Amino acid sequence: MKYRKEYYGLAIILPLMIFIRITIGEICTVPSSSMEPTILSGDRVWIDKTTYGSRLPQNWIEIPLINILFSLWSHRIVDMKSNWSYFRLPGVGEIKNNDIIVFNSPLERRILLVKRISKIYHTGDTLIINSKNFDRLKKVVEYEHKSIFSKNGKVFINGTADSTLRLQQSYYYVLGDNIQNSLDSRTFGYVPESSIVGKMSMILYSIDNNASLKNRCRLSRTFMPIK
């Protein structure tokens, strides 16, 4: 009977843990200095998924705990090619300029990055693409599932000479606070809304791995709001 009760407990706890991580938030360790001095390497931060609305998983490896079954690299590669339709639950707020967000890297989706929003193209905005901004906006057009190329000074979208595009989702230009040491939109361009995981809201605690054991814990950063 005790054996069965333990399994009943797991049957409740595991789905609850998955639900919390998908819809409410999760803890993340910051490994780099790209957001200093706002966020330091070694900060353990809370990713808030309620403000913008939780993004539902788009494949099996994005489901917490379940993704352990896909730990083999070969399985991960196969599953990452699958793409369930993008859907985000309603949030209590909106994504704004100057927010610090967590998102899937445009260069490697399985890697999460943390940056600050500096410019936004909103859903419904119309982009005018020309020779000056072609390289910067080309990826945005591709995110919209359209082909684009330039020939003889003209821009072609889906094979038709057209320099305008009405956006189906929002896009964000993001930068690191440590501007001299940050891989950001200057390299990979705009980040689509579908790649945003959540908002950085609080530093839970911080560990300085380069300090002595006595001074390793940065007590002043415990439960510190991120601005």
VMD Tcl script that draws the C-alpha trace (Angstrom):
set ca {
  {0.00 0.00 0.00}
  {2.84 2.38 0.88}
  {4.46 1.58 -2.47}
  {1.28 2.61 -4.27}
  {0.95 5.83 -2.25}
  {4.46 6.88 -3.27}
  {3.54 6.45 -6.91}
  {0.32 8.40 -6.39}
  {2.44 11.23 -4.96}
  {4.74 11.23 -7.98}
  {1.71 11.19 -10.28}
  {0.65 14.49 -8.69}
  {4.03 16.17 -8.12}
  {5.57 15.59 -11.55}
  {2.67 17.08 -13.58}
  {2.56 20.00 -11.12}
  {6.28 20.68 -11.62}
  {5.85 20.55 -15.40}
  {2.84 22.90 -15.18}
  {4.76 25.45 -13.05}
  {7.80 25.49 -15.34}
  {5.71 25.86 -18.48}
  {3.16 28.43 -17.31}
  {4.58 30.31 -14.29}
  {8.37 30.42 -14.40}
  {11.69 28.77 -13.68}
  {15.17 29.44 -12.29}
  {18.05 30.15 -14.65}
  {21.79 30.56 -13.98}
  {23.50 33.38 -15.87}
  {26.92 32.19 -17.13}
  {28.21 35.31 -18.93}
  {28.97 38.98 -18.31}
  {27.03 40.35 -21.31}
  {24.40 42.04 -19.08}
  {26.74 43.54 -16.49}
  {26.37 45.54 -14.34}
  {22.61 44.81 -14.24}
  {23.01 41.03 -14.17}
  {26.26 39.39 -13.12}
  {27.77 36.06 -14.07}
  {26.69 33.65 -11.34}
  {23.31 35.28 -10.69}
  {20.43 32.81 -10.22}
  {17.46 34.58 -11.71}
  {13.73 33.96 -11.97}
  {12.24 33.79 -15.48}
  {8.69 35.13 -15.20}
  {6.38 33.52 -17.78}
  {3.12 35.11 -16.62}
  {3.75 38.72 -17.67}
  {3.96 38.05 -21.41}
  {1.95 34.84 -21.27}
  {3.50 31.40 -21.32}
  {4.72 30.11 -24.66}
  {3.56 26.52 -25.01}
  {6.19 23.92 -26.05}
  {6.81 23.56 -29.76}
  {8.40 20.12 -29.55}
  {9.05 17.37 -27.00}
  {12.42 18.69 -25.81}
  {10.78 21.94 -24.68}
  {8.62 20.07 -22.15}
  {10.41 20.06 -18.75}
  {11.26 16.60 -17.35}
  {9.76 14.92 -20.41}
  {12.78 16.18 -22.36}
  {15.00 13.84 -20.32}
  {13.75 11.07 -22.60}
  {15.30 13.00 -25.50}
  {18.69 13.47 -23.82}
  {20.57 11.58 -26.52}
  {21.91 14.09 -29.03}
  {20.64 12.13 -32.03}
  {17.12 12.13 -30.58}
  {17.33 15.86 -29.81}
  {18.35 16.69 -33.37}
  {15.41 14.74 -34.79}
  {12.91 16.28 -32.38}
  {14.19 19.85 -32.87}
  {13.18 19.54 -36.53}
  {9.57 19.08 -35.46}
  {7.66 22.31 -34.94}
  {4.23 22.33 -33.32}
  {2.31 25.51 -34.03}
  {3.30 28.57 -31.97}
  {0.83 29.55 -29.26}
  {1.15 31.85 -26.26}
  {-1.28 32.02 -23.36}
  {-2.69 35.44 -22.41}
  {-0.31 37.46 -20.22}
  {-0.89 40.04 -17.52}
  {1.31 42.61 -19.29}
  {2.96 43.36 -22.60}
  {6.50 43.28 -23.96}
  {7.93 46.80 -23.77}
  {11.05 48.70 -24.70}
  {13.79 48.39 -22.06}
  {12.46 45.05 -20.75}
  {15.07 42.36 -20.10}
  {13.95 39.18 -21.83}
  {14.98 35.54 -22.09}
  {14.78 34.01 -25.57}
  {16.02 31.18 -27.75}
  {19.19 32.19 -29.57}
  {18.57 32.75 -33.30}
  {21.94 31.06 -33.87}
  {21.24 27.96 -31.74}
  {17.67 27.45 -30.52}
  {18.56 25.21 -27.57}
  {20.65 28.03 -26.03}
  {18.85 30.73 -24.00}
  {20.08 34.33 -24.10}
  {19.32 37.32 -21.86}
  {19.23 40.82 -23.38}
  {17.48 44.18 -23.10}
  {14.96 45.34 -25.73}
  {16.00 48.55 -27.48}
  {13.59 48.65 -30.46}
  {10.30 46.98 -31.41}
  {8.47 46.26 -34.64}
  {4.87 45.50 -33.66}
  {2.44 43.04 -35.20}
  {0.69 44.81 -38.07}
  {3.56 47.23 -38.74}
  {4.58 47.58 -42.39}
  {8.30 47.34 -43.12}
  {9.78 49.15 -46.09}
  {12.86 47.21 -47.20}
  {15.59 48.80 -49.31}
  {19.28 48.39 -50.09}
  {20.28 50.16 -46.86}
  {18.35 47.92 -44.47}
  {18.16 44.75 -46.60}
  {20.76 42.78 -44.62}
  {19.25 43.86 -41.30}
  {15.65 42.96 -42.21}
  {16.19 39.95 -44.45}
  {15.90 37.53 -41.52}
  {12.61 39.14 -40.42}
  {11.10 38.36 -43.83}
  {12.30 34.75 -43.54}
  {10.75 34.47 -40.06}
  {7.49 35.45 -41.77}
  {7.91 32.35 -43.97}
  {8.62 34.32 -47.12}
  {11.60 34.25 -49.47}
  {13.53 37.44 -50.22}
  {16.39 38.51 -52.47}
  {17.74 41.67 -54.02}
  {18.59 42.15 -57.70}
  {19.57 45.30 -59.59}
  {18.62 47.45 -56.62}
  {15.13 45.94 -56.34}
  {13.78 43.79 -53.51}
  {11.82 40.65 -54.37}
  {9.54 38.97 -51.81}
  {8.20 35.54 -52.77}
  {9.51 36.14 -56.28}
  {7.60 39.41 -56.77}
  {9.17 42.87 -56.86}
  {7.89 44.23 -53.54}
  {9.68 46.26 -50.88}
  {6.91 46.22 -48.24}
  {5.94 43.61 -45.68}
  {3.09 43.65 -43.13}
  {4.21 41.80 -40.01}
  {2.28 38.82 -38.64}
  {4.13 38.92 -35.30}
  {6.31 41.37 -33.35}
  {10.12 41.57 -33.56}
  {12.65 42.90 -31.07}
  {16.10 44.42 -31.43}
  {18.02 43.43 -28.30}
  {21.34 44.52 -26.83}
  {23.46 43.51 -23.86}
  {24.04 46.14 -21.16}
  {27.75 45.29 -21.39}
  {27.77 46.57 -24.96}
  {31.45 45.83 -25.56}
  {31.09 42.17 -24.63}
  {27.70 41.00 -25.89}
  {26.45 38.74 -28.67}
  {23.17 40.42 -29.59}
  {21.05 41.80 -32.43}
  {24.08 43.51 -33.92}
  {25.11 39.98 -34.91}
  {21.90 37.93 -35.30}
  {19.31 40.60 -36.06}
  {15.78 40.92 -34.70}
  {14.28 38.33 -32.35}
  {10.72 37.13 -33.18}
  {8.07 37.08 -30.45}
  {7.76 33.31 -30.95}
  {11.32 32.91 -29.56}
  {10.68 34.76 -26.29}
  {10.57 32.50 -23.22}
  {9.83 35.10 -20.56}
  {10.90 38.18 -18.63}
  {13.79 38.46 -16.20}
  {12.10 39.71 -13.05}
  {14.27 38.96 -10.00}
  {17.68 37.77 -8.87}
  {17.00 35.04 -6.30}
  {20.62 34.74 -5.16}
  {24.10 35.12 -6.60}
  {27.33 33.14 -6.42}
  {30.72 34.59 -7.33}
  {32.74 31.56 -8.42}
  {35.94 33.62 -8.57}
  {35.75 34.75 -4.94}
  {37.00 33.00 -1.85}
  {34.63 30.53 -0.17}
  {33.90 33.08 2.56}
  {32.86 35.81 0.11}
  {31.35 33.64 -2.61}
  {27.70 34.39 -1.85}
  {26.68 37.92 -2.92}
  {24.16 38.51 -0.14}
  {23.29 42.04 -1.32}
  {21.81 40.57 -4.53}
  {19.43 38.14 -2.79}
  {15.82 38.67 -3.95}
  {16.87 41.78 -5.85}
  {14.39 43.04 -8.50}
  {15.83 43.45 -11.98}
  {15.40 46.86 -13.61}
}
mol new
graphics top color blue
foreach p $ca { graphics top sphere $p radius 0.5 }
foreach p [lrange $ca 0 end-1] q [lrange $ca 1 end] { graphics top cylinder $p $q radius 0.2 }
display resetview
